[in-house]
Amino acid sequence: MVTATSFMFYSLQKFDLVDIYVVFFTAPLIVSLLSAYFLKDILSTKGILLMLLSFSSIVYSLGPSMRIFSLDLIFPIVPPICWALYQFFTKVVSGDNDPFAAIFYTSILGAIIFSIFIFFNWVPLEKNIFWLYLVILGVAGFVSHSLIIYAIQLSNLSFVTNFQYSQLVWSTIINFLIFGVPFDYNKIVGVIGIIVFGIMFIRTEGKKKS
């Protein structure tokens, strides 16, 4: 999580928000492969096809800026790999344990590492309102990680990770309303494909689990 967070912040300085999340959605595919191999959480043939179609929609929605070869692309590529590993190991160690225990140990390690870093690289915030934003960021992160861990405990990992495709919708809306980046054809078609194939996947794997 430390690595994913660090690379994500650097990515936000170099790439568009939606494009970063589009690359980030390789994580569900990575998780599904890890889960299938190590946890024997095998997807159905239809589920695999629908997941690949959803992933293809994500690739299609990539803007031209993300197709240009650049060493900077390492920044948005690393976070989904780390996030996939985080979810995989969360599933491995969670069992019936309290999700708050997993959040505590993850957070305390990150806090120690970043506290050491910030001690030598402290830069005062430009506006006091940024402190409020950081508090909101922390609360949102705590709530989201808690719910993710609960979900991973209650269901199979591949099924849970595909709900994360909705982040592309939210990032597109935020990109438009807050940062003024207009929708383009690729993004619209990609989001529609993700929603359609994602819902079909959820129904397919949900019936298999029940």
ROSE-4610 file (N, C-alpha, C; in Angstrom, 1 decimal, always signed):
// ROSE-4610
residu = [M/M/M/V/V/V/T/T/T/A/A/A/T/T/T/S/S/S/F/F/F/M/M/M/F/F/F/Y/Y/Y/S/S/S/L/L/L/Q/Q/Q/K/K/K/F/F/F/D/D/D/L/L/L/V/V/V/D/D/D/I/I/I/Y/Y/Y/V/V/V/V/V/V/F/F/F/F/F/F/T/T/T/A/A/A/P/P/P/L/L/L/I/I/I/V/V/V/S/S/S/L/L/L/L/L/L/S/S/S/A/A/A/Y/Y/Y/F/F/F/L/L/L/K/K/K/D/D/D/I/I/I/L/L/L/S/S/S/T/T/T/K/K/K/G/G/G/I/I/I/L/L/L/L/L/L/M/M/M/L/L/L/L/L/L/S/S/S/F/F/F/S/S/S/S/S/S/I/I/I/V/V/V/Y/Y/Y/S/S/S/L/L/L/G/G/G/P/P/P/S/S/S/M/M/M/R/R/R/I/I/I/F/F/F/S/S/S/L/L/L/D/D/D/L/L/L/I/I/I/F/F/F/P/P/P/I/I/I/V/V/V/P/P/P/P/P/P/I/I/I/C/C/C/W/W/W/A/A/A/L/L/L/Y/Y/Y/Q/Q/Q/F/F/F/F/F/F/T/T/T/K/K/K/V/V/V/V/V/V/S/S/S/G/G/G/D/D/D/N/N/N/D/D/D/P/P/P/F/F/F/A/A/A/A/A/A/I/I/I/F/F/F/Y/Y/Y/T/T/T/S/S/S/I/I/I/L/L/L/G/G/G/A/A/A/I/I/I/I/I/I/F/F/F/S/S/S/I/I/I/F/F/F/I/I/I/F/F/F/F/F/F/N/N/N/W/W/W/V/V/V/P/P/P/L/L/L/E/E/E/K/K/K/N/N/N/I/I/I/F/F/F/W/W/W/L/L/L/Y/Y/Y/L/L/L/V/V/V/I/I/I/L/L/L/G/G/G/V/V/V/A/A/A/G/G/G/F/F/F/V/V/V/S/S/S/H/H/H/S/S/S/L/L/L/I/I/I/I/I/I/Y/Y/Y/A/A/A/I/I/I/Q/Q/Q/L/L/L/S/S/S/N/N/N/L/L/L/S/S/S/F/F/F/V/V/V/T/T/T/N/N/N/F/F/F/Q/Q/Q/Y/Y/Y/S/S/S/Q/Q/Q/L/L/L/V/V/V/W/W/W/S/S/S/T/T/T/I/I/I/I/I/I/N/N/N/F/F/F/L/L/L/I/I/I/F/F/F/G/G/G/V/V/V/P/P/P/F/F/F/D/D/D/Y/Y/Y/N/N/N/K/K/K/I/I/I/V/V/V/G/G/G/V/V/V/I/I/I/G/G/G/I/I/I/I/I/I/V/V/V/F/F/F/G/G/G/I/I/I/M/M/M/F/F/F/I/I/I/R/R/R/T/T/T/E/E/E/G/G/G/K/K/K/K/K/K/K/K/K/S/S/S]
num = [1/1/1/2/2/2/3/3/3/4/4/4/5/5/5/6/6/6/7/7/7/8/8/8/9/9/9/10/10/10/11/11/11/12/12/12/13/13/13/14/14/14/15/15/15/16/16/16/17/17/17/18/18/18/19/19/19/20/20/20/21/21/21/22/22/22/23/23/23/24/24/24/25/25/25/26/26/26/27/27/27/28/28/28/29/29/29/30/30/30/31/31/31/32/32/32/33/33/33/34/34/34/35/35/35/36/36/36/37/37/37/38/38/38/39/39/39/40/40/40/41/41/41/42/42/42/43/43/43/44/44/44/45/45/45/46/46/46/47/47/47/48/48/48/49/49/49/50/50/50/51/51/51/52/52/52/53/53/53/54/54/54/55/55/55/56/56/56/57/57/57/58/58/58/59/59/59/60/60/60/61/61/61/62/62/62/63/63/63/64/64/64/65/65/65/66/66/66/67/67/67/68/68/68/69/69/69/70/70/70/71/71/71/72/72/72/73/73/73/74/74/74/75/75/75/76/76/76/77/77/77/78/78/78/79/79/79/80/80/80/81/81/81/82/82/82/83/83/83/84/84/84/85/85/85/86/86/86/87/87/87/88/88/88/89/89/89/90/90/90/91/91/91/92/92/92/93/93/93/94/94/94/95/95/95/96/96/96/97/97/97/98/98/98/99/99/99/100/100/100/101/101/101/102/102/102/103/103/103/104/104/104/105/105/105/106/106/106/107/107/107/108/108/108/109/109/109/110/110/110/111/111/111/112/112/112/113/113/113/114/114/114/115/115/115/116/116/116/117/117/117/118/118/118/119/119/119/120/120/120/121/121/121/122/122/122/123/123/123/124/124/124/125/125/125/126/126/126/127/127/127/128/128/128/129/129/129/130/130/130/131/131/131/132/132/132/133/133/133/134/134/134/135/135/135/136/136/136/137/137/137/138/138/138/139/139/139/140/140/140/141/141/141/142/142/142/143/143/143/144/144/144/145/145/145/146/146/146/147/147/147/148/148/148/149/149/149/150/150/150/151/151/151/152/152/152/153/153/153/154/154/154/155/155/155/156/156/156/157/157/157/158/158/158/159/159/159/160/160/160/161/161/161/162/162/162/163/163/163/164/164/164/165/165/165/166/166/166/167/167/167/168/168/168/169/169/169/170/170/170/171/171/171/172/172/172/173/173/173/174/174/174/175/175/175/176/176/176/177/177/177/178/178/178/179/179/179/180/180/180/181/181/181/182/182/182/183/183/183/184/184/184/185/185/185/186/186/186/187/187/187/188/188/188/189/189/189/190/190/190/191/191/191/192/192/192/193/193/193/194/194/194/195/195/195/196/196/196/197/197/197/198/198/198/199/199/199/200/200/200/201/201/201/202/202/202/203/203/203/204/204/204/205/205/205/206/206/206/207/207/207/208/208/208/209/209/209/210/210/210]
x = [+0.8/+0.0/+0.9/+2.0/+2.9/+3.4/+3.8/+4.3/+3.2/+2.0/+0.8/+0.5/+0.4/+0.1/+1.1/+2.4/+3.5/+3.4/+3.3/+3.2/+2.0/+0.9/-0.4/-0.3/+0.3/+0.5/+1.4/+2.4/+3.3/+2.5/+1.6/+0.8/-0.1/-0.7/-1.6/-1.0/+0.3/+1.1/+1.4/+1.3/+1.7/+0.6/-0.5/-1.5/-2.9/-3.8/-5.2/-5.8/-6.7/-7.3/-8.0/-8.8/-9.5/-8.6/-7.6/-6.6/-5.9/-5.6/-4.9/-5.8/-7.1/-8.0/-8.2/-8.2/-8.3/-7.2/-6.0/-4.8/-5.0/-5.5/-5.7/-6.6/-7.5/-8.4/-7.8/-6.5/-5.9/-5.8/-6.0/-6.0/-7.0/-8.3/-9.2/-8.7/-8.2/-7.7/-6.5/-5.6/-4.5/-5.0/-5.9/-6.5/-7.1/-7.9/-8.6/-7.6/-6.5/-5.5/-4.8/-4.5/-3.9/-4.8/-6.1/-7.1/-7.3/-7.4/-7.6/-6.5/-5.2/-4.1/-3.8/-3.9/-3.5/-4.7/-5.9/-7.0/-8.0/-7.7/-8.6/-10.0/-10.0/-11.3/-11.6/-11.9/-11.9/-13.2/-13.0/-14.2/-14.8/-16.1/-16.7/-16.2/-16.4/-16.0/-16.6/-17.9/-18.7/-18.2/-17.8/-17.3/-16.0/-15.1/-13.8/-14.0/-14.9/-15.2/-15.7/-16.7/-17.2/-16.2/-15.3/-14.3/-13.3/-13.0/-12.1/-12.7/-14.0/-14.8/-14.8/-15.0/-15.0/-13.6/-12.6/-11.2/-10.9/-11.4/-11.2/-11.9/-13.1/-13.7/-12.9/-12.2/-11.3/-10.2/-9.6/-8.4/-8.8/-10.0/-10.5/-10.7/-11.1/-11.4/-10.1/-9.0/-7.7/-7.6/-7.2/-6.9/-5.6/-5.3/-4.1/-2.9/-3.0/-1.9/-1.3/-2.1/-1.6/-1.1/-1.2/-0.7/+0.8/+1.2/+2.6/+3.6/+4.6/+5.6/+6.3/+6.4/+7.2/+7.5/+8.7/+9.1/+8.2/+7.5/+6.5/+5.4/+5.1/+4.0/+4.2/+5.4/+5.7/+4.9/+4.6/+3.8/+2.4/+1.6/+0.2/+0.2/+1.2/+1.2/+1.5/+2.3/+2.7/+1.5/+0.7/-0.4/-1.3/-1.8/-2.8/-2.2/-0.9/-0.2/-0.1/+0.3/+0.3/-1.0/-2.1/-3.4/-3.9/-3.6/-4.0/-3.4/-2.1/-1.4/-2.0/-2.3/-2.9/-4.2/-5.1/-6.4/-6.2/-5.2/-5.0/-4.5/-3.5/-3.0/-4.1/-4.9/-6.0/-6.9/-7.2/-8.0/-7.3/-6.0/-5.3/-5.3/-5.0/-4.8/-6.1/-7.2/-8.4/-9.1/-9.6/-10.3/-11.5/-11.6/-12.7/-12.2/-11.0/-10.5/-11.2/-11.1/-11.8/-11.1/-11.9/-11.3/-10.5/-10.9/-10.2/-8.8/-8.5/-7.1/-6.3/-6.8/-6.0/-5.8/-6.8/-6.6/-5.6/-5.6/-4.7/-3.2/-2.9/-1.5/-1.1/-2.0/-1.6/-1.3/-2.2/-2.1/-0.9/-0.6/+0.5/+1.8/+2.0/+3.2/+3.4/+2.3/+2.3/+2.6/+2.0/+2.2/+3.7/+4.3/+5.7/+6.6/+6.4/+7.2/+7.1/+5.8/+5.6/+6.0/+5.9/+6.3/+7.8/+8.6/+10.0/+10.4/+9.6/+9.9/+9.5/+8.4/+8.0/+8.8/+9.4/+10.3/+11.5/+12.0/+13.1/+12.6/+11.4/+10.9/+9.7/+9.5/+8.3/+8.2/+7.0/+6.8/+5.4/+5.4/+4.1/+3.0/+1.8/+0.6/+0.4/-0.1/-0.3/-1.5/-2.6/-3.8/-4.2/-4.8/-5.3/-6.4/-7.2/-8.3/-7.8/-6.5/-6.0/-5.9/-5.8/-5.8/-7.2/-8.3/-9.6/-9.7/-9.2/-9.2/-8.5/-7.3/-6.6/-7.4/-8.1/-8.9/-10.0/-10.7/-11.7/-11.1/-9.9/-9.3/-9.0/-8.6/-8.3/-9.6/-10.6/-11.9/-12.5/-12.4/-12.9/-12.1/-10.8/-9.9/-10.2/-10.4/-10.8/-12.1/-13.1/-14.4/-14.3/-13.7/-13.6/-12.8/-11.7/-10.9/-11.6/-12.4/-13.1/-14.2/-14.9/-15.9/-15.3/-14.2/-13.5/-13.1/-12.5/-12.1/-13.3/-14.4/-15.7/-16.1/-16.1/-16.6/-15.8/-14.4/-13.5/-13.7/-14.1/-14.3/-15.6/-16.6/-17.9/-18.1/-17.2/-17.5/-16.1/-16.2/-14.9/-14.3/-13.0/-12.2/-12.5/-12.6/-12.8/-14.1/-15.1/-16.4/-16.4/-15.7/-15.6/-14.9/-13.8/-12.9/-13.6/-14.6/-15.2/-16.1/-16.5/-17.3/-16.5/-15.2/-14.3/-14.3/-14.8/-14.9/-15.8/-16.6/-17.5/-16.6/-15.4/-14.5/-14.2/-14.3/-14.1/-15.2/-16.4/-17.6/-17.4/-17.1/-16.9/-15.8/-14.7/-13.5/-13.8/-14.6/-15.0/-15.9/-16.8/-17.7/-17.0/-16.1/-15.3/-14.4/-13.8/-12.9/-13.6/-14.9/-15.7/-16.2/-16.8/-17.4/-16.3/-15.2/-14.2/-13.1/-12.6/-11.4/-11.7/-13.0/-13.4/-13.0/-12.6/-12.2/-13.4/-13.7/-15.0/-14.9/-16.1/-16.2/-15.8/-15.1/-14.9/-15.5/-15.5/-16.1/-15.6/-14.3/-13.7/-14.1/-14.2/-14.5/-16.0/-16.9/-18.3/-18.5/-18.0/-18.1/-17.5/-16.3/-15.7/-16.5/-17.0/-17.8/-19.1/-19.7/-20.9/-20.6/-19.5/-19.0/-18.7/-18.1/-17.7/-19.0/-19.9/-21.2/-21.9/-22.1/-22.9/-22.2/-20.9/-20.2/-20.0/-19.9/-19.7/-20.9/-22.1/-23.4/-23.6/-23.3/-23.5/-22.5/-21.3/-20.4/-20.9/-21.3/-21.8/-22.9/-23.9/-25.0/-24.5/-23.6/-23.1/-22.4/-21.5/-20.7/-21.6/-22.5/-23.4/-24.3/-24.8/-25.6/-24.7/-23.5/-22.6/-22.3/-22.1/-21.8/-23.0/-24.2/-25.4/-25.7]
y = [-1.2/+0.0/+1.3/+1.2/+2.4/+2.6/+1.6/+1.7/+2.2/+1.6/+2.0/+3.5/+3.9/+5.3/+6.2/+5.9/+6.8/+6.9/+5.8/+5.9/+6.6/+6.4/+7.0/+8.6/+9.1/+10.5/+11.1/+10.4/+10.8/+10.8/+9.8/+9.6/+10.8/+11.3/+12.4/+13.7/+13.8/+15.0/+14.9/+13.8/+13.6/+13.3/+12.6/+12.1/+12.6/+12.5/+12.8/+11.8/+12.3/+11.4/+10.2/+10.3/+9.2/+8.2/+8.7/+7.8/+6.9/+7.6/+6.8/+5.7/+6.0/+4.9/+3.9/+4.3/+3.3/+2.2/+2.7/+1.8/+1.0/+1.7/+1.0/-0.2/-0.3/-1.4/-2.6/-2.7/-4.0/-4.8/-4.1/-4.8/-5.9/-5.8/-6.9/-8.1/-7.9/-9.0/-9.7/-8.9/-9.5/-10.3/-9.7/-10.4/-11.7/-11.7/-12.9/-14.0/-13.6/-14.6/-15.2/-14.3/-14.7/-15.6/-15.2/-15.9/-17.3/-17.3/-18.6/-19.6/-19.1/-20.0/-20.4/-19.5/-19.8/-20.2/-19.6/-19.8/-20.8/-21.2/-22.1/-21.5/-20.1/-19.4/-19.2/-20.3/-20.4/-19.7/-18.8/-18.2/-19.2/-19.0/-19.8/-19.3/-20.1/-19.7/-18.4/-18.3/-17.1/-15.9/-16.1/-15.1/-14.5/-15.4/-15.0/-14.2/-14.6/-13.9/-12.5/-12.4/-11.1/-10.2/-10.7/-9.9/-9.4/-10.2/-9.8/-8.7/-8.9/-7.9/-6.5/-6.6/-5.4/-4.8/-5.6/-5.0/-4.4/-5.1/-4.5/-3.2/-3.0/-1.7/-0.6/-1.1/-0.1/+0.3/-0.7/-0.4/+0.6/+0.3/+1.2/+2.6/+2.8/+4.1/+4.9/+4.3/+5.1/+6.2/+7.3/+8.4/+8.3/+9.1/+9.0/+9.3/+10.1/+10.5/+9.3/+8.3/+7.1/+6.0/+6.2/+5.3/+5.6/+6.8/+7.2/+6.6/+5.9/+5.2/+6.2/+6.1/+7.0/+6.2/+6.6/+6.0/+6.4/+7.5/+8.0/+7.0/+6.2/+5.2/+4.2/+4.1/+3.2/+3.6/+5.0/+5.5/+5.0/+5.0/+4.5/+2.9/+2.3/+0.8/+0.1/+0.6/+0.0/-0.1/+1.0/+0.9/-0.2/-0.6/-1.7/-3.0/-3.2/-4.4/-4.5/-3.4/-3.4/-3.6/-2.9/-3.0/-4.5/-5.1/-6.5/-7.4/-7.2/-8.0/-7.7/-6.4/-6.1/-6.8/-6.9/-7.6/-9.1/-9.6/-11.0/-11.4/-10.7/-11.1/-10.8/-9.8/-9.5/-10.7/-11.3/-12.5/-13.7/-13.8/-14.9/-14.8/-13.6/-13.5/-13.2/-12.8/-12.3/-13.4/-14.4/-15.5/-14.9/-15.2/-14.7/-13.6/-13.0/-12.0/-10.7/-9.8/-8.5/-7.7/-7.1/-6.3/-5.1/-4.6/-3.4/-3.8/-5.0/-5.5/-5.3/-5.8/-5.6/-4.2/-3.3/-1.9/-1.3/-1.7/-1.1/-1.5/-2.7/-3.1/-2.5/-2.4/-1.8/-0.3/+0.3/+1.8/+2.2/+1.4/+1.8/+1.7/+0.7/+0.5/+1.7/+2.0/+3.1/+4.4/+4.6/+5.8/+6.0/+4.9/+5.0/+5.3/+4.7/+4.9/+6.3/+6.8/+8.1/+9.2/+8.9/+9.9/+10.1/+9.1/+9.2/+10.0/+9.7/+10.5/+11.9/+12.2/+13.6/+14.4/+13.7/+14.4/+15.1/+14.5/+15.0/+15.8/+15.8/+16.5/+17.3/+17.8/+18.6/+19.9/+20.1/+21.4/+21.9/+23.1/+23.6/+23.7/+23.4/+23.5/+24.9/+25.2/+26.5/+27.2/+26.4/+26.9/+26.0/+26.6/+25.8/+24.8/+25.1/+24.3/+22.9/+22.8/+21.6/+20.6/+21.1/+20.1/+19.4/+20.2/+19.6/+18.6/+18.9/+17.9/+16.6/+16.7/+15.6/+14.7/+15.4/+14.6/+13.9/+14.6/+13.9/+12.7/+12.9/+11.8/+10.6/+10.9/+9.8/+9.1/+9.8/+9.2/+8.3/+8.9/+8.2/+6.9/+7.0/+5.8/+4.8/+5.2/+4.2/+3.5/+4.2/+3.6/+2.7/+3.1/+2.3/+1.0/+1.1/-0.1/-1.1/-0.5/-1.4/-2.2/-1.5/-2.2/-3.2/-2.8/-3.8/-5.1/-4.9/-6.1/-6.9/-6.3/-7.0/-7.8/-7.1/-7.7/-8.9/-8.8/-9.9/-11.1/-10.8/-11.9/-12.7/-11.9/-12.5/-13.2/-12.9/-13.4/-13.8/-14.4/-14.7/-13.5/-13.5/-12.3/-11.8/-12.6/-12.2/-11.5/-11.9/-11.3/-9.9/-9.7/-8.4/-7.4/-7.8/-6.8/-6.2/-6.9/-6.3/-5.1/-5.0/-3.8/-2.6/-2.7/-1.6/-0.8/-1.5/-0.8/+0.5/+0.6/+1.8/+3.0/+2.8/+3.9/+4.7/+4.1/+4.8/+5.8/+5.4/+6.3/+7.5/+7.2/+8.3/+9.3/+8.7/+9.5/+10.4/+9.8/+10.6/+11.8/+11.5/+12.6/+13.7/+13.2/+14.2/+15.0/+14.3/+15.0/+16.1/+15.8/+16.8/+18.0/+17.6/+18.6/+19.5/+18.9/+19.6/+20.2/+19.3/+19.7/+20.2/+20.1/+20.7/+20.0/+18.7/+17.9/+17.2/+17.6/+17.1/+15.6/+15.0/+13.6/+13.5/+12.4/+12.2/+10.9/+10.6/+9.4/+8.1/+8.0/+6.8/+6.6/+7.6/+7.5/+7.0/+7.6/+7.3/+5.8/+5.4/+4.0/+3.1/+3.4/+2.5/+2.4/+3.5/+3.4/+2.6/+2.7/+1.9/+0.5/+0.1/-1.3/-1.9/-1.1/-1.5/-1.8/-0.9/-1.1/-2.3/-2.5/-3.6/-4.9/-5.0/-6.3/-6.6/-5.5/-5.7/-6.2/-5.7/-6.2/-7.6/-8.0/-9.3/-10.3/-9.8/-10.6/-10.9/-9.8/-9.9/-10.9/-10.8/-11.8/-13.2/-13.4/-14.7/-15.4/-14.6/-15.2/-15.3/-14.4/-14.4/-15.7/-16.0/-17.3/-18.5/-18.5/-19.6/-19.8/-18.7/-18.8/-19.3/-18.7/-19.2/-20.6]
z = [+0.0/+0.0/+0.0/+0.7/+0.7/-0.8/-1.5/-2.8/-3.7/-3.6/-4.5/-4.2/-3.0/-2.7/-3.2/-3.1/-3.6/-5.1/-5.8/-7.2/-7.7/-7.0/-7.4/-7.3/-6.3/-6.1/-7.2/-7.6/-8.7/-10.0/-10.2/-11.4/-11.6/-10.4/-10.5/-10.9/-10.8/-11.2/-12.7/-13.3/-14.7/-15.7/-15.2/-16.1/-15.7/-16.6/-16.4/-15.4/-14.6/-13.5/-14.1/-15.1/-15.7/-16.3/-17.0/-17.7/-16.6/-15.5/-14.4/-13.9/-13.7/-13.3/-14.3/-15.6/-16.6/-16.5/-16.4/-16.2/-14.9/-13.9/-12.6/-12.7/-13.7/-13.7/-14.3/-14.5/-14.7/-13.4/-12.2/-10.9/-10.8/-11.2/-11.1/-11.8/-13.0/-13.8/-13.1/-12.5/-11.8/-10.6/-9.9/-8.7/-9.1/-10.2/-10.6/-11.0/-11.6/-11.9/-10.7/-9.7/-8.5/-7.7/-7.6/-6.9/-7.5/-8.8/-9.5/-9.3/-9.3/-9.2/-7.7/-6.8/-5.4/-4.5/-4.7/-3.9/-4.5/-5.8/-6.5/-6.6/-6.7/-6.9/-8.4/-9.0/-10.5/-11.0/-12.0/-12.7/-13.7/-14.0/-15.0/-16.4/-17.4/-18.7/-19.2/-18.9/-19.2/-18.4/-17.2/-16.3/-16.8/-17.3/-17.8/-19.1/-19.9/-21.2/-20.9/-20.0/-19.6/-19.0/-18.2/-17.5/-18.6/-19.5/-20.6/-21.5/-21.7/-22.5/-21.8/-20.5/-19.6/-19.7/-19.5/-19.6/-20.9/-22.0/-23.4/-23.5/-22.9/-22.9/-22.2/-21.1/-20.4/-21.3/-21.9/-22.8/-23.9/-24.5/-25.6/-25.1/-23.9/-23.4/-23.1/-23.2/-22.9/-23.9/-23.4/-24.3/-25.0/-26.0/-26.8/-25.9/-24.8/-24.0/-23.3/-23.0/-22.3/-23.2/-24.6/-25.5/-26.0/-25.6/-26.0/-25.0/-25.6/-24.8/-24.0/-22.7/-21.9/-20.6/-20.0/-18.8/-17.7/-17.8/-16.8/-16.6/-17.6/-17.5/-16.4/-15.9/-14.7/-13.5/-13.4/-12.2/-12.2/-13.3/-13.2/-13.3/-13.8/-13.9/-12.6/-11.7/-10.5/-9.5/-9.3/-8.3/-8.5/-9.7/-9.8/-9.4/-9.7/-9.3/-7.8/-7.1/-5.7/-5.1/-5.6/-5.1/-5.3/-6.4/-6.5/-5.5/-5.2/-4.2/-2.8/-2.6/-1.3/-1.0/-2.1/-1.9/-1.8/-2.6/-2.5/-1.1/-0.5/+0.8/+1.9/+1.6/+2.6/+2.6/+1.5/+1.5/+2.1/+1.9/+2.5/+4.0/+4.6/+6.1/+6.8/+6.1/+6.8/+7.6/+6.9/+7.6/+8.3/+9.6/+10.4/+11.3/+11.0/+11.9/+11.7/+12.7/+12.6/+11.6/+10.6/+9.5/+10.1/+11.3/+11.8/+12.2/+12.5/+12.8/+11.6/+10.4/+9.2/+8.8/+9.0/+8.7/+9.7/+10.9/+11.9/+11.5/+11.2/+10.9/+9.6/+8.6/+7.4/+7.6/+8.3/+8.5/+9.3/+10.4/+11.3/+10.6/+9.7/+8.9/+8.0/+7.3/+6.3/+7.1/+8.2/+9.0/+9.4/+9.9/+10.3/+9.1/+8.0/+6.8/+6.3/+6.2/+5.6/+6.6/+7.9/+8.9/+8.9/+8.7/+8.5/+7.2/+6.2/+4.9/+5.1/+5.7/+5.8/+6.7/+7.7/+8.6/+7.9/+6.8/+6.1/+4.9/+4.6/+3.3/+3.6/+4.8/+5.1/+4.3/+3.7/+3.0/+3.6/+4.2/+4.7/+3.7/+4.1/+3.2/+2.9/+1.6/+1.2/+1.8/+2.1/+2.6/+3.8/+4.8/+6.0/+5.6/+4.5/+4.1/+3.7/+3.3/+2.9/+4.0/+5.3/+6.4/+6.5/+6.2/+6.2/+5.1/+3.9/+2.8/+3.2/+3.9/+4.3/+5.3/+6.2/+7.2/+6.5/+5.5/+4.7/+3.9/+3.4/+2.7/+3.6/+4.8/+5.7/+6.1/+6.4/+6.8/+5.6/+4.4/+3.2/+3.0/+3.2/+3.0/+4.1/+5.3/+6.4/+6.1/+5.7/+5.4/+4.3/+3.2/+2.0/+2.2/+2.9/+3.2/+4.1/+5.1/+6.0/+5.2/+4.3/+3.5/+2.5/+2.0/+1.1/+1.8/+3.0/+3.8/+4.1/+4.6/+4.9/+3.7/+2.5/+1.3/+0.9/+1.0/+0.7/+1.6/+2.9/+3.8/+3.5/+3.0/+2.8/+1.4/+0.4/-0.9/-1.5/-2.8/-3.4/-4.0/-4.1/-4.4/-5.8/-6.8/-8.2/-8.3/-7.5/-7.6/-7.0/-5.9/-5.2/-6.1/-6.7/-7.3/-8.5/-9.2/-10.3/-10.0/-8.7/-8.4/-8.4/-8.4/-8.4/-9.7/-10.8/-12.1/-12.0/-11.0/-10.9/-10.6/-10.1/-9.9/-11.1/-12.3/-13.5/-13.8/-13.4/-13.6/-12.7/-11.4/-10.5/-10.9/-11.3/-11.7/-12.9/-13.8/-15.0/-14.6/-13.7/-13.3/-12.5/-11.6/-10.9/-11.8/-12.8/-13.8/-14.5/-14.8/-15.5/-14.6/-13.5/-12.6/-11.9/-11.5/-10.7/-11.5/-12.4/-13.2/-14.6/-15.0/-16.3/-17.5/-17.3/-18.5/-19.1/-20.4/-21.0/-21.3/-21.5/-21.9/-23.4/-23.7/-25.2/-25.6/-26.9/-27.4/-26.8/-26.8/-26.2/-24.8/-24.0/-22.6/-22.4/-23.2/-23.1/-23.5/-24.7/-25.1/-24.1/-23.6/-22.6/-21.4/-20.8/-19.6/-19.8/-20.9/-21.2/-21.3/-22.0/-22.0/-20.7/-19.8/-18.5/-17.7/-17.7/-17.0/-17.4/-18.8/-19.3/-19.0/-19.3/-19.1/-17.6/-16.8/-15.4/-14.7/-15.1/-14.5/-14.9/-16.2/-16.6/-15.9/-15.6/-14.9/-13.4/-12.8/-11.4/-11.3/-12.3/-12.3/-12.5/-13.4/-13.7/-12.6/-11.9/-10.8/-9.6/-9.4/-8.3/-8.3/-9.4/-9.5/-9.3/-9.7/-9.5/-8.1/-7.3/-5.9/-5.1/-5.5/-4.7/-5.0]
